[in-house]
Amino acid sequence: MTIFADLPFELLRLIVVDLDYYSLRSFSLVNRRCRSVSTLDIFYIFKVEFTEKGIKKLKGLAISLLV
């Protein structure tokens, strides 16, 4: 029997990229392997330029995290 966390890293990454932020945080708490797979997405760096376009991007991010 295969345990979920024993899946190859690449398959776990395919799962992680489809999770919303809150599910991703929960997934990262399952075990160390899940944490290592999800760390890149949890601590994703978001760069905002102080231009009209950058502010719109920031507003879009704020709205998407509230949904």
PQR file of N, CA, C, O and H, with PARSE charges and radii, in Angstrom:
ATOM      1  N   MET A   1       0.841  -1.183   0.000 -0.4000 1.5000
ATOM      2  CA  MET A   1       0.000   0.000   0.000 -0.0000 2.0000
ATOM      3  C   MET A   1       0.890   1.251   0.000  0.5500 1.7000
ATOM      4  O   MET A   1       1.844   1.338   0.773 -0.5500 1.4000
ATOM      5  N   THR A   2       0.578   2.196  -0.852 -0.4000 1.5000
ATOM      6  CA  THR A   2       1.346   3.434  -0.944 -0.0000 2.0000
ATOM      7  C   THR A   2       0.705   4.508  -0.079  0.5500 1.7000
ATOM      8  O   THR A   2      -0.505   4.731  -0.124 -0.5500 1.4000
ATOM      9  H   THR A   2      -0.198   2.126  -1.479  0.4000 1.0000
ATOM     10  N   ILE A   3       1.532   5.156   0.696 -0.4000 1.5000
ATOM     11  CA  ILE A   3       1.072   6.266   1.523 -0.0000 2.0000
ATOM     12  C   ILE A   3       1.138   7.538   0.678  0.5500 1.7000
ATOM     13  O   ILE A   3       2.052   7.717  -0.126 -0.5500 1.4000
ATOM     14  H   ILE A   3       2.515   4.975   0.733  0.4000 1.0000
ATOM     15  N   PHE A   4       0.168   8.401   0.872 -0.4000 1.5000
ATOM     16  CA  PHE A   4       0.079   9.647   0.106 -0.0000 2.0000
ATOM     17  C   PHE A   4       1.408  10.398   0.080  0.5500 1.7000
ATOM     18  O   PHE A   4       1.842  10.841  -0.983 -0.5500 1.4000
ATOM     19  H   PHE A   4      -0.575   8.255   1.526  0.4000 1.0000
ATOM     20  N   ALA A   5       2.048  10.546   1.211 -0.4000 1.5000
ATOM     21  CA  ALA A   5       3.292  11.315   1.295 -0.0000 2.0000
ATOM     22  C   ALA A   5       4.459  10.618   0.615  0.5500 1.7000
ATOM     23  O   ALA A   5       5.506  11.233   0.412 -0.5500 1.4000
ATOM     24  H   ALA A   5       1.696  10.187   2.075  0.4000 1.0000
ATOM     25  N   ASP A   6       4.302   9.344   0.257 -0.4000 1.5000
ATOM     26  CA  ASP A   6       5.359   8.616  -0.444 -0.0000 2.0000
ATOM     27  C   ASP A   6       5.319   8.828  -1.956  0.5500 1.7000
ATOM     28  O   ASP A   6       6.177   8.322  -2.679 -0.5500 1.4000
ATOM     29  H   ASP A   6       3.452   8.845   0.422  0.4000 1.0000
ATOM     30  N   LEU A   7       4.331   9.568  -2.428 -0.4000 1.5000
ATOM     31  CA  LEU A   7       4.268   9.871  -3.857 -0.0000 2.0000
ATOM     32  C   LEU A   7       5.503  10.669  -4.260  0.5500 1.7000
ATOM     33  O   LEU A   7       6.070  11.384  -3.434 -0.5500 1.4000
ATOM     34  H   LEU A   7       3.634   9.978  -1.841  0.4000 1.0000
ATOM     35  N   PRO A   8       5.925  10.559  -5.510 -0.5600 1.5000
ATOM     36  CA  PRO A   8       7.082  11.335  -5.966  0.2800 2.0000
ATOM     37  C   PRO A   8       6.846  12.843  -5.793  0.5500 1.7000
ATOM     38  O   PRO A   8       5.716  13.326  -5.859 -0.5500 1.4000
ATOM     39  N   PHE A   9       7.926  13.551  -5.574 -0.4000 1.5000
ATOM     40  CA  PHE A   9       7.891  14.997  -5.367 -0.0000 2.0000
ATOM     41  C   PHE A   9       7.116  15.697  -6.483  0.5500 1.7000
ATOM     42  O   PHE A   9       6.328  16.607  -6.225 -0.5500 1.4000
ATOM     43  H   PHE A   9       8.844  13.159  -5.520  0.4000 1.0000
ATOM     44  N   GLU A  10       7.346  15.267  -7.728 -0.4000 1.5000
ATOM     45  CA  GLU A  10       6.710  15.903  -8.879 -0.0000 2.0000
ATOM     46  C   GLU A  10       5.189  15.775  -8.832  0.5500 1.7000
ATOM     47  O   GLU A  10       4.479  16.719  -9.178 -0.5500 1.4000
ATOM     48  H   GLU A  10       7.986  14.528  -7.938  0.4000 1.0000
ATOM     49  N   LEU A  11       4.685  14.620  -8.407 -0.4000 1.5000
ATOM     50  CA  LEU A  11       3.235  14.441  -8.303 -0.0000 2.0000
ATOM     51  C   LEU A  11       2.654  15.289  -7.181  0.5500 1.7000
ATOM     52  O   LEU A  11       1.577  15.866  -7.329 -0.5500 1.4000
ATOM     53  H   LEU A  11       5.262  13.853  -8.126  0.4000 1.0000
ATOM     54  N   LEU A  12       3.356  15.365  -6.074 -0.4000 1.5000
ATOM     55  CA  LEU A  12       2.893  16.213  -4.972 -0.0000 2.0000
ATOM     56  C   LEU A  12       2.877  17.681  -5.396  0.5500 1.7000
ATOM     57  O   LEU A  12       1.986  18.432  -4.998 -0.5500 1.4000
ATOM     58  H   LEU A  12       4.232  14.897  -5.954  0.4000 1.0000
ATOM     59  N   ARG A  13       3.856  18.093  -6.199 -0.4000 1.5000
ATOM     60  CA  ARG A  13       3.885  19.479  -6.696 -0.0000 2.0000
ATOM     61  C   ARG A  13       2.670  19.764  -7.581  0.5500 1.7000
ATOM     62  O   ARG A  13       2.104  20.856  -7.527 -0.5500 1.4000
ATOM     63  H   ARG A  13       4.580  17.483  -6.522  0.4000 1.0000
ATOM     64  N   LEU A  14       2.273  18.789  -8.392 -0.4000 1.5000
ATOM     65  CA  LEU A  14       1.092  18.968  -9.246 -0.0000 2.0000
ATOM     66  C   LEU A  14      -0.166  19.156  -8.411  0.5500 1.7000
ATOM     67  O   LEU A  14      -1.070  19.894  -8.803 -0.5500 1.4000
ATOM     68  H   LEU A  14       2.733  17.902  -8.436  0.4000 1.0000
ATOM     69  N   ILE A  15      -0.225  18.499  -7.278 -0.4000 1.5000
ATOM     70  CA  ILE A  15      -1.361  18.660  -6.366 -0.0000 2.0000
ATOM     71  C   ILE A  15      -1.319  20.039  -5.721  0.5500 1.7000
ATOM     72  O   ILE A  15      -2.334  20.733  -5.651 -0.5500 1.4000
ATOM     73  H   ILE A  15       0.510  17.899  -6.960  0.4000 1.0000
ATOM     74  N   VAL A  16      -0.150  20.426  -5.254 -0.4000 1.5000
ATOM     75  CA  VAL A  16       0.023  21.681  -4.518 -0.0000 2.0000
ATOM     76  C   VAL A  16      -0.336  22.903  -5.363  0.5500 1.7000
ATOM     77  O   VAL A  16      -0.944  23.844  -4.853 -0.5500 1.4000
ATOM     78  H   VAL A  16       0.674  19.863  -5.310  0.4000 1.0000
ATOM     79  N   VAL A  17       0.024  22.904  -6.622 -0.4000 1.5000
ATOM     80  CA  VAL A  17      -0.219  24.097  -7.443 -0.0000 2.0000
ATOM     81  C   VAL A  17      -1.706  24.371  -7.657  0.5500 1.7000
ATOM     82  O   VAL A  17      -2.073  25.479  -8.047 -0.5500 1.4000
ATOM     83  H   VAL A  17       0.518  22.140  -7.036  0.4000 1.0000
ATOM     84  N   ASP A  18      -2.565  23.388  -7.411 -0.4000 1.5000
ATOM     85  CA  ASP A  18      -4.008  23.587  -7.573 -0.0000 2.0000
ATOM     86  C   ASP A  18      -4.726  23.934  -6.278  0.5500 1.7000
ATOM     87  O   ASP A  18      -5.939  24.142  -6.286 -0.5500 1.4000
ATOM     88  H   ASP A  18      -2.268  22.488  -7.094  0.4000 1.0000
ATOM     89  N   LEU A  19      -4.007  24.001  -5.174 -0.4000 1.5000
ATOM     90  CA  LEU A  19      -4.633  24.309  -3.886 -0.0000 2.0000
ATOM     91  C   LEU A  19      -4.758  25.815  -3.688  0.5500 1.7000
ATOM     92  O   LEU A  19      -3.882  26.575  -4.101 -0.5500 1.4000
ATOM     93  H   LEU A  19      -3.021  23.833  -5.168  0.4000 1.0000
ATOM     94  N   ASP A  20      -5.849  26.244  -3.056 -0.4000 1.5000
ATOM     95  CA  ASP A  20      -5.936  27.654  -2.680 -0.0000 2.0000
ATOM     96  C   ASP A  20      -5.024  27.880  -1.470  0.5500 1.7000
ATOM     97  O   ASP A  20      -4.530  26.923  -0.872 -0.5500 1.4000
ATOM     98  H   ASP A  20      -6.560  25.627  -2.721  0.4000 1.0000
ATOM     99  N   TYR A  21      -4.810  29.121  -1.120 -0.4000 1.5000
ATOM    100  CA  TYR A  21      -3.825  29.459  -0.091 -0.0000 2.0000
ATOM    101  C   TYR A  21      -4.108  28.780   1.249  0.5500 1.7000
ATOM    102  O   TYR A  21      -3.188  28.271   1.890 -0.5500 1.4000
ATOM    103  H   TYR A  21      -5.211  29.898  -1.605  0.4000 1.0000
ATOM    104  N   TYR A  22      -5.358  28.768   1.672 -0.4000 1.5000
ATOM    105  CA  TYR A  22      -5.682  28.202   2.987 -0.0000 2.0000
ATOM    106  C   TYR A  22      -5.552  26.683   2.989  0.5500 1.7000
ATOM    107  O   TYR A  22      -5.130  26.104   3.990 -0.5500 1.4000
ATOM    108  H   TYR A  22      -6.105  29.181   1.152  0.4000 1.0000
ATOM    109  N   SER A  23      -5.906  26.033   1.893 -0.4000 1.5000
ATOM    110  CA  SER A  23      -5.714  24.587   1.771 -0.0000 2.0000
ATOM    111  C   SER A  23      -4.227  24.262   1.723  0.5500 1.7000
ATOM    112  O   SER A  23      -3.784  23.252   2.271 -0.5500 1.4000
ATOM    113  H   SER A  23      -6.249  26.503   1.080  0.4000 1.0000
ATOM    114  N   LEU A  24      -3.474  25.113   1.074 -0.4000 1.5000
ATOM    115  CA  LEU A  24      -2.027  24.935   0.994 -0.0000 2.0000
ATOM    116  C   LEU A  24      -1.393  24.993   2.380  0.5500 1.7000
ATOM    117  O   LEU A  24      -0.516  24.192   2.702 -0.5500 1.4000
ATOM    118  H   LEU A  24      -3.834  25.933   0.630  0.4000 1.0000
ATOM    119  N   ARG A  25      -1.836  25.936   3.188 -0.4000 1.5000
ATOM    120  CA  ARG A  25      -1.320  26.028   4.560 -0.0000 2.0000
ATOM    121  C   ARG A  25      -1.648  24.767   5.346  0.5500 1.7000
ATOM    122  O   ARG A  25      -0.801  24.266   6.085 -0.5500 1.4000
ATOM    123  H   ARG A  25      -2.548  26.587   2.926  0.4000 1.0000
ATOM    124  N   SER A  26      -2.849  24.253   5.201 -0.4000 1.5000
ATOM    125  CA  SER A  26      -3.242  23.023   5.891 -0.0000 2.0000
ATOM    126  C   SER A  26      -2.429  21.835   5.391  0.5500 1.7000
ATOM    127  O   SER A  26      -1.970  21.012   6.183 -0.5500 1.4000
ATOM    128  H   SER A  26      -3.537  24.660   4.600  0.4000 1.0000
ATOM    129  N   PHE A  27      -2.253  21.749   4.082 -0.4000 1.5000
ATOM    130  CA  PHE A  27      -1.463  20.671   3.485 -0.0000 2.0000
ATOM    131  C   PHE A  27      -0.042  20.675   4.039  0.5500 1.7000
ATOM    132  O   PHE A  27       0.534  19.614   4.283 -0.5500 1.4000
ATOM    133  H   PHE A  27      -2.626  22.417   3.439  0.4000 1.0000
ATOM    134  N   SER A  28       0.514  21.841   4.234 -0.4000 1.5000
ATOM    135  CA  SER A  28       1.896  21.942   4.711 -0.0000 2.0000
ATOM    136  C   SER A  28       2.064  21.430   6.139  0.5500 1.7000
ATOM    137  O   SER A  28       3.183  21.146   6.563 -0.5500 1.4000
ATOM    138  H   SER A  28       0.046  22.702   4.036  0.4000 1.0000
ATOM    139  N   LEU A  29       0.971  21.312   6.879 -0.4000 1.5000
ATOM    140  CA  LEU A  29       1.032  20.847   8.266 -0.0000 2.0000
ATOM    141  C   LEU A  29       0.898  19.331   8.402  0.5500 1.7000
ATOM    142  O   LEU A  29       1.008  18.800   9.507 -0.5500 1.4000
ATOM    143  H   LEU A  29       0.062  21.543   6.534  0.4000 1.0000
ATOM    144  N   VAL A  30       0.664  18.635   7.300 -0.4000 1.5000
ATOM    145  CA  VAL A  30       0.459  17.179   7.353 -0.0000 2.0000
ATOM    146  C   VAL A  30       1.706  16.458   7.845  0.5500 1.7000
ATOM    147  O   VAL A  30       1.632  15.652   8.773 -0.5500 1.4000
ATOM    148  H   VAL A  30       0.574  19.067   6.402  0.4000 1.0000
ATOM    149  N   ASN A  31       2.843  16.739   7.235 -0.4000 1.5000
ATOM    150  CA  ASN A  31       4.115  16.136   7.649 -0.0000 2.0000
ATOM    151  C   ASN A  31       5.266  16.921   7.017  0.5500 1.7000
ATOM    152  O   ASN A  31       5.039  17.888   6.290 -0.5500 1.4000
ATOM    153  H   ASN A  31       2.904  17.394   6.481  0.4000 1.0000
ATOM    154  N   ARG A  32       6.474  16.509   7.291 -0.4000 1.5000
ATOM    155  CA  ARG A  32       7.643  17.258   6.795 -0.0000 2.0000
ATOM    156  C   ARG A  32       7.742  17.252   5.275  0.5500 1.7000
ATOM    157  O   ARG A  32       8.118  18.253   4.665 -0.5500 1.4000
ATOM    158  H   ARG A  32       6.659  15.723   7.881  0.4000 1.0000
ATOM    159  N   ARG A  33       7.409  16.136   4.680 -0.4000 1.5000
ATOM    160  CA  ARG A  33       7.494  16.052   3.217 -0.0000 2.0000
ATOM    161  C   ARG A  33       6.488  16.999   2.554  0.5500 1.7000
ATOM    162  O   ARG A  33       6.825  17.692   1.595 -0.5500 1.4000
ATOM    163  H   ARG A  33       7.104  15.323   5.175  0.4000 1.0000
ATOM    164  N   CYS A  34       5.281  17.026   3.056 -0.4000 1.5000
ATOM    165  CA  CYS A  34       4.272  17.944   2.513 -0.0000 2.0000
ATOM    166  C   CYS A  34       4.697  19.390   2.740  0.5500 1.7000
ATOM    167  O   CYS A  34       4.447  20.256   1.902 -0.5500 1.4000
ATOM    168  H   CYS A  34       5.008  16.463   3.836  0.4000 1.0000
ATOM    169  N   ARG A  35       5.330  19.642   3.859 -0.4000 1.5000
ATOM    170  CA  ARG A  35       5.825  20.995   4.143 -0.0000 2.0000
ATOM    171  C   ARG A  35       6.879  21.400   3.123  0.5500 1.7000
ATOM    172  O   ARG A  35       6.853  22.515   2.603 -0.5500 1.4000
ATOM    173  H   ARG A  35       5.533  18.939   4.540  0.4000 1.0000
ATOM    174  N   SER A  36       7.804  20.492   2.839 -0.4000 1.5000
ATOM    175  CA  SER A  36       8.871  20.835   1.893 -0.0000 2.0000
ATOM    176  C   SER A  36       8.324  21.047   0.482  0.5500 1.7000
ATOM    177  O   SER A  36       8.841  21.877  -0.266 -0.5500 1.4000
ATOM    178  H   SER A  36       7.826  19.586   3.261  0.4000 1.0000
ATOM    179  N   VAL A  37       7.283  20.300   0.117 -0.4000 1.5000
ATOM    180  CA  VAL A  37       6.684  20.444  -1.208 -0.0000 2.0000
ATOM    181  C   VAL A  37       5.928  21.768  -1.332  0.5500 1.7000
ATOM    182  O   VAL A  37       5.908  22.370  -2.406 -0.5500 1.4000
ATOM    183  H   VAL A  37       6.863  19.626   0.725  0.4000 1.0000
ATOM    184  N   SER A  38       5.317  22.216  -0.260 -0.4000 1.5000
ATOM    185  CA  SER A  38       4.458  23.402  -0.321 -0.0000 2.0000
ATOM    186  C   SER A  38       5.151  24.710   0.058  0.5500 1.7000
ATOM    187  O   SER A  38       4.584  25.784  -0.146 -0.5500 1.4000
ATOM    188  H   SER A  38       5.333  21.727   0.612  0.4000 1.0000
ATOM    189  N   THR A  39       6.344  24.640   0.597 -0.4000 1.5000
ATOM    190  CA  THR A  39       7.035  25.838   1.076 -0.0000 2.0000
ATOM    191  C   THR A  39       7.214  26.891  -0.015  0.5500 1.7000
ATOM    192  O   THR A  39       7.044  28.083   0.241 -0.5500 1.4000
ATOM    193  H   THR A  39       6.804  23.768   0.763  0.4000 1.0000
ATOM    194  N   LEU A  40       7.553  26.464  -1.220 -0.4000 1.5000
ATOM    195  CA  LEU A  40       7.756  27.422  -2.318 -0.0000 2.0000
ATOM    196  C   LEU A  40       6.519  28.273  -2.564  0.5500 1.7000
ATOM    197  O   LEU A  40       6.627  29.470  -2.831 -0.5500 1.4000
ATOM    198  H   LEU A  40       7.691  25.495  -1.428  0.4000 1.0000
ATOM    199  N   ASP A  41       5.355  27.663  -2.474 -0.4000 1.5000
ATOM    200  CA  ASP A  41       4.117  28.380  -2.765 -0.0000 2.0000
ATOM    201  C   ASP A  41       3.615  29.198  -1.580  0.5500 1.7000
ATOM    202  O   ASP A  41       2.968  30.229  -1.765 -0.5500 1.4000
ATOM    203  H   ASP A  41       5.268  26.691  -2.258  0.4000 1.0000
ATOM    204  N   ILE A  42       3.906  28.747  -0.375 -0.4000 1.5000
ATOM    205  CA  ILE A  42       3.465  29.492   0.807 -0.0000 2.0000
ATOM    206  C   ILE A  42       4.214  30.815   0.918  0.5500 1.7000
ATOM    207  O   ILE A  42       3.626  31.853   1.223 -0.5500 1.4000
ATOM    208  H   ILE A  42       4.432  27.910  -0.224  0.4000 1.0000
ATOM    209  N   PHE A  43       5.502  30.761   0.667 -0.4000 1.5000
ATOM    210  CA  PHE A  43       6.335  31.951   0.829 -0.0000 2.0000
ATOM    211  C   PHE A  43       6.698  32.580  -0.509  0.5500 1.7000
ATOM    212  O   PHE A  43       7.800  33.098  -0.690 -0.5500 1.4000
ATOM    213  H   PHE A  43       5.979  29.918   0.419  0.4000 1.0000
ATOM    214  N   TYR A  44       5.761  32.526  -1.434 -0.4000 1.5000
ATOM    215  CA  TYR A  44       5.944  33.119  -2.750 -0.0000 2.0000
ATOM    216  C   TYR A  44       6.149  34.625  -2.610  0.5500 1.7000
ATOM    217  O   TYR A  44       5.396  35.292  -1.900 -0.5500 1.4000
ATOM    218  H   TYR A  44       4.866  32.105  -1.287  0.4000 1.0000
ATOM    219  N   ILE A  45       7.144  35.150  -3.269 -0.4000 1.5000
ATOM    220  CA  ILE A  45       7.435  36.587  -3.197 -0.0000 2.0000
ATOM    221  C   ILE A  45       6.578  37.325  -4.221  0.5500 1.7000
ATOM    222  O   ILE A  45       6.546  36.977  -5.401 -0.5500 1.4000
ATOM    223  H   ILE A  45       7.756  34.608  -3.846  0.4000 1.0000
ATOM    224  N   PHE A  46       5.905  38.324  -3.748 -0.4000 1.5000
ATOM    225  CA  PHE A  46       5.023  39.120  -4.603 -0.0000 2.0000
ATOM    226  C   PHE A  46       5.610  40.520  -4.698  0.5500 1.7000
ATOM    227  O   PHE A  46       5.676  41.237  -3.700 -0.5500 1.4000
ATOM    228  H   PHE A  46       5.930  38.607  -2.789  0.4000 1.0000
ATOM    229  N   LYS A  47       6.033  40.908  -5.886 -0.4000 1.5000
ATOM    230  CA  LYS A  47       6.656  42.210  -6.093 -0.0000 2.0000
ATOM    231  C   LYS A  47       5.608  43.197  -6.597  0.5500 1.7000
ATOM    232  O   LYS A  47       4.881  42.920  -7.551 -0.5500 1.4000
ATOM    233  H   LYS A  47       5.979  40.325  -6.697  0.4000 1.0000
ATOM    234  N   VAL A  48       5.545  44.347  -5.942 -0.4000 1.5000
ATOM    235  CA  VAL A  48       4.601  45.388  -6.347 -0.0000 2.0000
ATOM    236  C   VAL A  48       5.378  46.663  -6.648  0.5500 1.7000
ATOM    237  O   VAL A  48       6.152  47.149  -5.824 -0.5500 1.4000
ATOM    238  H   VAL A  48       6.136  44.572  -5.167  0.4000 1.0000
ATOM    239  N   GLU A  49       5.158  47.182  -7.822 -0.4000 1.5000
ATOM    240  CA  GLU A  49       5.757  48.462  -8.183 -0.0000 2.0000
ATOM    241  C   GLU A  49       4.772  49.563  -7.823  0.5500 1.7000
ATOM    242  O   GLU A  49       3.561  49.379  -7.945 -0.5500 1.4000
ATOM    243  H   GLU A  49       4.529  46.788  -8.492  0.4000 1.0000
ATOM    244  N   PHE A  50       5.272  50.685  -7.388 -0.4000 1.5000
ATOM    245  CA  PHE A  50       4.405  51.790  -7.000 -0.0000 2.0000
ATOM    246  C   PHE A  50       4.029  52.621  -8.226  0.5500 1.7000
ATOM    247  O   PHE A  50       4.417  53.779  -8.385 -0.5500 1.4000
ATOM    248  H   PHE A  50       6.256  50.836  -7.289  0.4000 1.0000
ATOM    249  N   THR A  51       3.251  51.960  -9.078 -0.4000 1.5000
ATOM    250  CA  THR A  51       2.668  52.587 -10.255 -0.0000 2.0000
ATOM    251  C   THR A  51       1.178  52.260 -10.226  0.5500 1.7000
ATOM    252  O   THR A  51       0.729  51.476  -9.390 -0.5500 1.4000
ATOM    253  H   THR A  51       2.936  51.020  -8.949  0.4000 1.0000
ATOM    254  N   GLU A  52       0.428  52.848 -11.118 -0.4000 1.5000
ATOM    255  CA  GLU A  52      -1.012  52.555 -11.163 -0.0000 2.0000
ATOM    256  C   GLU A  52      -1.249  51.064 -11.421  0.5500 1.7000
ATOM    257  O   GLU A  52      -2.126  50.454 -10.809 -0.5500 1.4000
ATOM    258  H   GLU A  52       0.793  53.486 -11.796  0.4000 1.0000
ATOM    259  N   LYS A  53      -0.472  50.490 -12.321 -0.4000 1.5000
ATOM    260  CA  LYS A  53      -0.597  49.063 -12.632 -0.0000 2.0000
ATOM    261  C   LYS A  53      -0.245  48.207 -11.407  0.5500 1.7000
ATOM    262  O   LYS A  53      -0.924  47.219 -11.126 -0.5500 1.4000
ATOM    263  H   LYS A  53       0.241  50.986 -12.818  0.4000 1.0000
ATOM    264  N   GLY A  54       0.810  48.582 -10.684 -0.4000 1.5000
ATOM    265  CA  GLY A  54       1.223  47.844  -9.495 -0.0000 2.0000
ATOM    266  C   GLY A  54       0.186  47.890  -8.388  0.5500 1.7000
ATOM    267  O   GLY A  54      -0.050  46.888  -7.712 -0.5500 1.4000
ATOM    268  H   GLY A  54       1.362  49.385 -10.913  0.4000 1.0000
ATOM    269  N   ILE A  55      -0.432  49.045  -8.200 -0.4000 1.5000
ATOM    270  CA  ILE A  55      -1.469  49.189  -7.168 -0.0000 2.0000
ATOM    271  C   ILE A  55      -2.690  48.346  -7.528  0.5500 1.7000
ATOM    272  O   ILE A  55      -3.298  47.741  -6.645 -0.5500 1.4000
ATOM    273  H   ILE A  55      -0.240  49.859  -8.750  0.4000 1.0000
ATOM    274  N   LYS A  56      -3.057  48.295  -8.799 -0.4000 1.5000
ATOM    275  CA  LYS A  56      -4.176  47.448  -9.231 -0.0000 2.0000
ATOM    276  C   LYS A  56      -3.861  45.976  -8.966  0.5500 1.7000
ATOM    277  O   LYS A  56      -4.731  45.211  -8.553 -0.5500 1.4000
ATOM    278  H   LYS A  56      -2.563  48.786  -9.517  0.4000 1.0000
ATOM    279  N   LYS A  57      -2.624  45.596  -9.205 -0.4000 1.5000
ATOM    280  CA  LYS A  57      -2.189  44.221  -8.954 -0.0000 2.0000
ATOM    281  C   LYS A  57      -2.302  43.895  -7.463  0.5500 1.7000
ATOM    282  O   LYS A  57      -2.747  42.809  -7.092 -0.5500 1.4000
ATOM    283  H   LYS A  57      -1.916  46.218  -9.540  0.4000 1.0000
ATOM    284  N   LEU A  58      -1.903  44.828  -6.624 -0.4000 1.5000
ATOM    285  CA  LEU A  58      -1.982  44.641  -5.177 -0.0000 2.0000
ATOM    286  C   LEU A  58      -3.434  44.544  -4.711  0.5500 1.7000
ATOM    287  O   LEU A  58      -3.756  43.717  -3.858 -0.5500 1.4000
ATOM    288  H   LEU A  58      -1.542  45.711  -6.925  0.4000 1.0000
ATOM    289  N   LYS A  59      -4.305  45.376  -5.261 -0.4000 1.5000
ATOM    290  CA  LYS A  59      -5.732  45.310  -4.916 -0.0000 2.0000
ATOM    291  C   LYS A  59      -6.323  43.963  -5.328  0.5500 1.7000
ATOM    292  O   LYS A  59      -7.120  43.382  -4.591 -0.5500 1.4000
ATOM    293  H   LYS A  59      -4.044  46.048  -5.954  0.4000 1.0000
ATOM    294  N   GLY A  60      -5.941  43.474  -6.485 -0.4000 1.5000
ATOM    295  CA  GLY A  60      -6.416  42.171  -6.951 -0.0000 2.0000
ATOM    296  C   GLY A  60      -5.976  41.048  -6.031  0.5500 1.7000
ATOM    297  O   GLY A  60      -6.739  40.116  -5.776 -0.5500 1.4000
ATOM    298  H   GLY A  60      -5.294  43.946  -7.083  0.4000 1.0000
ATOM    299  N   LEU A  61      -4.759  41.131  -5.535 -0.4000 1.5000
ATOM    300  CA  LEU A  61      -4.260  40.126  -4.595 -0.0000 2.0000
ATOM    301  C   LEU A  61      -5.039  40.179  -3.295  0.5500 1.7000
ATOM    302  O   LEU A  61      -5.407  39.138  -2.750 -0.5500 1.4000
ATOM    303  H   LEU A  61      -4.140  41.889  -5.743  0.4000 1.0000
ATOM    304  N   ALA A  62      -5.295  41.374  -2.791 -0.4000 1.5000
ATOM    305  CA  ALA A  62      -6.028  41.526  -1.531 -0.0000 2.0000
ATOM    306  C   ALA A  62      -7.433  40.949  -1.649  0.5500 1.7000
ATOM    307  O   ALA A  62      -7.913  40.297  -0.721 -0.5500 1.4000
ATOM    308  H   ALA A  62      -4.996  42.220  -3.233  0.4000 1.0000
ATOM    309  N   ILE A  63      -8.083  41.176  -2.754 -0.4000 1.5000
ATOM    310  CA  ILE A  63      -9.435  40.652  -2.958 -0.0000 2.0000
ATOM    311  C   ILE A  63      -9.407  39.132  -3.074  0.5500 1.7000
ATOM    312  O   ILE A  63     -10.272  38.457  -2.516 -0.5500 1.4000
ATOM    313  H   ILE A  63      -7.694  41.705  -3.507  0.4000 1.0000
ATOM    314  N   SER A  64      -8.425  38.583  -3.792 -0.4000 1.5000
ATOM    315  CA  SER A  64      -8.382  37.134  -4.002 -0.0000 2.0000
ATOM    316  C   SER A  64      -8.127  36.374  -2.705  0.5500 1.7000
ATOM    317  O   SER A  64      -8.606  35.249  -2.562 -0.5500 1.4000
ATOM    318  H   SER A  64      -7.722  39.131  -4.245  0.4000 1.0000
ATOM    319  N   LEU A  65      -7.398  36.941  -1.764 -0.4000 1.5000
ATOM    320  CA  LEU A  65      -7.128  36.266  -0.492 -0.0000 2.0000
ATOM    321  C   LEU A  65      -8.321  36.320   0.446  0.5500 1.7000
ATOM    322  O   LEU A  65      -8.410  35.524   1.381 -0.5500 1.4000
ATOM    323  H   LEU A  65      -7.009  37.855  -1.879  0.4000 1.0000
ATOM    324  N   LEU A  66      -9.237  37.248   0.209 -0.4000 1.5000
ATOM    325  CA  LEU A  66     -10.413  37.369   1.065 -0.0000 2.0000
ATOM    326  C   LEU A  66     -11.533  36.426   0.651  0.5500 1.7000
ATOM    327  O   LEU A  66     -12.435  36.152   1.443 -0.5500 1.4000
ATOM    328  H   LEU A  66      -9.165  37.894  -0.551  0.4000 1.0000
ATOM    329  N   VAL A  67     -11.486  35.933  -0.560 -0.4000 1.5000
ATOM    330  CA  VAL A  67     -12.558  35.066  -1.077 -0.0000 2.0000
ATOM    331  C   VAL A  67     -12.476  33.684  -0.496  0.5500 1.7000
ATOM    332  O   VAL A  67     -13.299  32.828  -0.821 -0.5500 1.4000
ATOM    333  H   VAL A  67     -10.753  36.155  -1.203  0.4000 1.0000
TER
END
